[in-house]
């Protein structure tokens, strides 16, 4: 099995005069959250496809701690409309990757919306 992994995020990030541009537009995106969600979805696909059998295998291949991979994988459970908000840069400004990693994300999408309401 090939143990090399690449995480692909289909966005182009550039800086112009100190401002972050995403796909050529000025951004209010939290790039760290977007990258983390992309990695989580990719890793989840690796587990579903059987390419990797466990979080420990992914962590070893990525050079991360299994707990970090496990916490990030929870982001793959985000509701599609929440992911869309993140991609558009419309997420609550107080929502951080740190909070997402340190707190449990409800499995039910309706509960996710209620949880994220506290950041508005």
Secondary structure as GFF3:
##gff-version 3
##sequence-region A 1 120
A	DSSP	beta_strand	13	16	.	.	.	ID=ss1
A	DSSP	beta_strand	19	22	.	.	.	ID=ss2
A	DSSP	beta_strand	25	26	.	.	.	ID=ss3
A	DSSP	alpha_helix	31	49	.	.	.	ID=ss4
A	DSSP	alpha_helix	55	62	.	.	.	ID=ss5
A	DSSP	alpha_helix	66	73	.	.	.	ID=ss6
A	DSSP	three_ten_helix	74	77	.	.	.	ID=ss7
A	DSSP	alpha_helix	80	88	.	.	.	ID=ss8
A	DSSP	alpha_helix	97	102	.	.	.	ID=ss9
A	DSSP	alpha_helix	109	117	.	.	.	ID=ss10
###
